[in-house]
């Protein structure tokens, strides 16, 4: 293959990634709702891309669990039930245990500094009672933790699980008390990582995800309509 052909292929791949990210963001912010049909032509027009590009992006998002493509009907945003969300949390907890173990053995000084910076930013958001900003830094914190593992396949698996969970987690709003407990768990995890305590880091990260599962259940219970 010529260098020009390679460059063209790279440009196309990058463009498709950008389109996927834009559709993923539309799902995350509720522009596209779980269960909603996605018209390829309308989506392509909205994004200013070709219909084939929109179709390929939807196919890629199907592989990541965000979209379901039904033969002869087209694509729709997936719905995730409570039961499925609980199963996903259990899988995510197993991934977190492995991630904690790997991160404790592979943490570098620059990465440690970034973890501490994110902790401070989350702390400031909590002090300002700014839940939206806290969640942004929380997501960045988890992404950074996974990056520290330096295990691309583990990161890919985790991203897939988190993408599916995001379809359910948008239904609830966590309380300030819940976010404060989550932050305390972050701090304990970072302390274990900084001290190279491999087993403790694995336990802390797994426990953090499982207590997150319980926080999600508490949120669903709290927001459920009363008879």
PALO-843038 format. One record per residue (C-alpha): residue number from 1; residue in three letters; x, y, z. Coordinates in pm, 1 decimal, padded with zeros to 6 digits. Layout:
<nodes>
 pos code        x        y        z
 NUM  ala        X        Y        Z
...
</nodes>
This chain:
<nodes>
 pos code        x        y        z
   1  unk  00000.0  00000.0  00000.0
   2  unk  00134.2  00345.2 -00092.1
   3  unk  00203.6  00613.0  00168.8
   4  unk -00080.5  00820.4  00026.0
   5  unk -00323.4  00530.2  00064.3
   6  unk -00208.4  00477.0  00423.1
   7  unk -00261.2  00846.5  00499.3
   8  unk -00607.7  00835.2  00341.9
   9  unk -00700.1  00531.3  00552.1
  10  unk -00577.9  00705.3  00867.2
  11  unk -00779.2  01018.2  00784.4
  12  unk -01094.0  00809.4  00729.3
  13  unk -01042.3  00619.7  01056.8
  14  unk -00987.6  00943.7  01248.2
  15  unk -01298.7  01096.3  01092.8
  16  unk -01510.2  00794.3  01188.8
  17  unk -01377.3  00813.0  01544.7
  18  unk -01481.9  01178.7  01558.9
  19  unk -01831.5  01094.0  01434.3
  20  unk -01861.9  00813.3  01691.1
  21  unk -01758.3  01052.4  01967.1
  22  unk -02021.6  01304.7  01860.9
  23  unk -02297.5  01041.8  01854.7
  24  unk -02174.4  00904.7  02187.9
  25  unk -02200.3  01256.8  02332.3
  26  unk -02553.8  01293.6  02195.1
  27  unk -02647.5  00975.8  02382.7
  28  unk -02468.5  01088.8  02699.2
  29  unk -02638.7  01428.7  02711.7
  30  unk -02983.6  01290.4  02629.8
  31  unk -03018.1  01430.4  02277.5
  32  unk -03067.4  01067.2  02179.6
  33  unk -03272.2  00877.5  02437.3
  34  unk -03260.5  00504.3  02525.1
  35  unk -03505.1  00323.2  02297.1
  36  unk -03510.3  00605.6  02041.5
  37  unk -03484.5  00514.0  01673.6
  38  unk -03186.6  00674.0  01498.0
  39  unk -03251.8  00776.3  01141.2
  40  unk -02924.6  00751.2  00949.2
  41  unk -03010.5  01026.7  00702.9
  42  unk -03125.4  01268.1  00973.1
  43  unk -02819.1  01190.1  01184.4
  44  unk -02586.2  01243.3  00888.6
  45  unk -02749.8  01580.0  00812.2
  46  unk -02726.7  01687.2  01176.9
  47  unk -02357.2  01600.2  01194.0
  48  unk -02277.0  01730.3  00847.1
  49  unk -02136.6  01398.9  00725.3
  50  unk -02221.4  01142.6  00460.2
  51  unk -02483.2  00876.1  00525.0
  52  unk -02225.2  00598.3  00488.3
  53  unk -02010.9  00759.6  00756.8
  54  unk -02310.5  00783.9  00989.9
  55  unk -02391.3  00417.5  00923.1
  56  unk -02034.9  00303.5  00998.9
  57  unk -02031.3  00507.6  01320.8
  58  unk -02356.8  00343.9  01433.7
  59  unk -02216.3 -00000.5  01357.8
  60  unk -01912.4  00076.5  01571.2
  61  unk -02134.8  00200.3  01853.7
  62  unk -02330.0 -00125.5  01832.7
  63  unk -02008.7 -00310.3  01907.5
  64  unk -01955.8 -00090.2  02213.3
  65  unk -02305.7 -00165.1  02340.3
  66  unk -02461.9  00179.9  02299.0
  67  unk -02668.0  00113.1  01987.0
  68  unk -02869.2 -00182.3  01861.3
  69  unk -02914.9 -00235.1  01486.6
  70  unk -03233.2 -00421.2  01398.7
  71  unk -03254.3 -00580.7  01052.4
  72  unk -03495.9 -00395.9  00821.9
  73  unk -03566.2 -00136.7  01092.0
  74  unk -03239.8  00047.6  01146.8
  75  unk -03062.7  00158.7  01461.5
  76  unk -03191.3  00251.7  01804.6
  77  unk -03025.5  00359.3  02126.9
  78  unk -03010.6  00061.6  02360.7
  79  unk -03214.3  00042.6  02678.5
  80  unk -03044.0 -00101.7  02986.8
  81  unk -03262.1 -00252.8  03259.2
  82  unk -03182.8 -00238.4  03629.9
  83  unk -03100.7 -00609.3  03625.7
  84  unk -02856.6 -00562.0  03337.2
  85  unk -02699.1 -00262.7  03513.0
  86  unk -02638.3 -00472.8  03824.9
  87  unk -02471.0 -00740.9  03614.7
  88  unk -02253.4 -00479.2  03448.9
  89  unk -02148.0 -00344.9  03788.8
  90  unk -02031.8 -00692.4  03892.2
  91  unk -01821.6 -00722.0  03576.6
  92  unk -01684.2 -00372.1  03628.6
  93  unk -01587.1 -00461.1  03986.6
  94  unk -01379.7 -00753.7  03859.9
  95  unk -01207.3 -00526.1  03609.5
  96  unk -01141.6 -00273.1  03886.1
  97  unk -00976.1 -00536.3  04104.6
  98  unk -00732.4 -00621.6  03826.0
  99  unk -00681.9 -00252.2  03748.2
 100  unk -00599.9 -00172.1  04111.6
 101  unk -00340.9 -00448.4  04124.4
 102  unk -00175.5 -00339.3  03799.2
 103  unk -00184.9  00032.1  03880.5
 104  unk -00013.6 -00025.3  04215.7
 105  unk  00280.5 -00188.5  04040.0
 106  unk  00299.8  00050.1  03744.2
 107  unk  00229.1  00394.6  03891.4
 108  unk  00480.1  00657.5  03778.4
 109  unk  00559.2  00987.7  03948.1
 110  unk  00386.0  01204.0  03687.0
 111  unk  00076.0  00983.6  03702.7
 112  unk  00073.2  01007.4  04080.9
 113  unk  00082.1  01385.9  04056.7
 114  unk -00217.2  01384.9  03824.2
 115  unk -00413.1  01160.4  04063.4
 116  unk -00347.5  01402.1  04349.7
 117  unk -00447.8  01696.4  04131.1
 118  unk -00778.1  01528.0  04042.2
 119  unk -00843.8  01452.8  04409.0
 120  unk -00796.9  01820.6  04490.8
 121  unk -01028.8  01925.1  04209.0
 122  unk -01299.2  01684.1  04327.3
 123  unk -01256.4  01810.1  04681.6
 124  unk -01302.4  02169.7  04564.1
 125  unk -01615.1  02075.6  04367.4
 126  unk -01763.1  01907.0  04675.2
 127  unk -01682.4  02209.5  04891.5
 128  unk -01866.5  02423.5  04636.0
 129  unk -02153.0  02170.8  04627.1
 130  unk -02104.4  02149.6  04251.6
 131  unk -02215.0  01797.2  04159.9
 132  unk -02176.0  01847.0  03785.7
 133  unk -01812.1  01948.5  03811.7
 134  unk -01746.3  01670.9  04062.1
 135  unk -01874.9  01410.7  03814.6
 136  unk -01655.3  01551.7  03537.4
 137  unk -01344.2  01516.4  03753.0
 138  unk -01466.4  01179.2  03880.0
 139  unk -01481.0  01051.6  03521.8
 140  unk -01133.6  01191.4  03452.7
 141  unk -01004.8  01024.6  03771.2
 142  unk -01136.3  00683.2  03667.1
 143  unk -01000.9  00724.8  03313.8
 144  unk -00659.0  00812.2  03455.2
 145  unk -00664.2  00514.8  03690.9
 146  unk -00731.2  00281.7  03400.7
 147  unk -00458.1  00444.3  03190.4
 148  unk -00206.3  00376.4  03468.8
 149  unk -00260.8  00000.1  03419.4
 150  unk -00099.5  00031.9  03074.7
 151  unk -00315.8 -00259.5  02961.7
 152  unk -00503.7 -00160.0  02643.3
 153  unk -00735.5 -00462.2  02643.5
 154  unk -00839.1 -00404.8  03003.8
 155  unk -00904.1 -00038.3  02926.9
 156  unk -01111.7 -00133.7  02621.8
 157  unk -01322.5 -00378.6  02824.9
 158  unk -01377.0 -00120.4  03096.9
 159  unk -01478.3  00145.8  02844.3
 160  unk -01734.2 -00091.4  02692.3
 161  unk -01888.3 -00170.3  03031.3
 162  unk -01893.9  00197.5  03133.1
 163  unk -02058.0  00294.7  02803.3
 164  unk -02340.6  00046.1  02861.5
 165  unk -02379.2  00153.4  03223.7
 166  unk -02405.6  00517.5  03118.9
 167  unk -02735.8  00433.6  02948.9
 168  unk -02879.3  00350.5  03289.8
 169  unk -02689.6  00580.7  03525.1
 170  unk -02830.5  00897.5  03366.7
 171  unk -03159.7  00808.2  03536.1
 172  unk -03035.2  00896.2  03882.7
 173  unk -02883.7  01199.6  04052.9
 174  unk -02649.0  01124.3  04340.4
 175  unk -02674.0  01313.3  04668.6
 176  unk -02391.6  01520.8  04808.9
 177  unk -02347.9  01266.1  05090.3
 178  unk -02306.3  00986.2  04836.3
 179  unk -02045.8  01185.2  04644.3
 180  unk -01854.9  01257.5  04966.6
 181  unk -01842.4  00885.8  05048.7
 182  unk -01723.5  00811.5  04696.4
 183  unk -01451.0  01073.5  04732.5
 184  unk -01332.1  00919.1  05060.2
 185  unk -01298.8  00587.4  04875.3
 186  unk -01094.4  00761.5  04604.3
 187  unk -00857.5  00895.3  04868.1
 188  unk -00807.1  00552.7  05027.5
 189  unk -00737.8  00401.0  04686.0
 190  unk -00482.0  00666.3  04595.0
 191  unk -00305.9  00616.9  04928.8
 192  unk -00276.3  00243.3  04862.4
 193  unk -00144.0  00308.0  04511.3
 194  unk  00114.1  00561.6  04630.1
 195  unk  00246.7  00317.3  04887.5
 196  unk  00264.2  00027.5  04643.3
 197  unk  00016.8 -00180.1  04844.9
 198  unk -00093.6 -00410.3  04566.2
 199  unk -00354.3 -00621.7  04748.3
 200  unk -00499.4 -00319.5  04927.1
 201  unk -00526.3 -00121.3  04602.6
 202  unk -00706.0 -00413.2  04437.2
 203  unk -00945.1 -00441.4  04732.8
 204  unk -01007.1 -00065.7  04742.4
 205  unk -01087.9 -00032.1  04373.0
 206  unk -01315.6 -00336.6  04367.2
 207  unk -01492.4 -00219.1  04683.3
 208  unk -01533.7  00129.6  04536.1
 209  unk -01721.2 -00009.8  04237.2
 210  unk -01937.6 -00238.7  04451.3
 211  unk -02030.7  00043.0  04688.7
 212  unk -02106.2  00246.8  04376.2
 213  unk -02345.2 -00029.6  04280.5
 214  unk -02518.2  00009.7  04616.5
 215  unk -02528.9  00388.1  04578.3
 216  unk -02697.2  00338.6  04242.0
 217  unk -02955.9  00108.1  04401.3
 218  unk -03016.9  00359.4  04679.2
 219  unk -03067.2  00631.7  04419.9
 220  unk -03314.0  00421.9  04221.3
 221  unk -03507.6  00337.9  04539.0
 222  unk -03513.5  00701.4  04644.5
 223  unk -03637.8  00825.3  04307.2
 224  unk -03893.4  00548.5  04246.4
 225  unk -04254.5  00674.7  04246.9
 226  unk -04452.1  00580.8  04556.4
 227  unk -04782.0  00393.9  04512.7
</nodes>
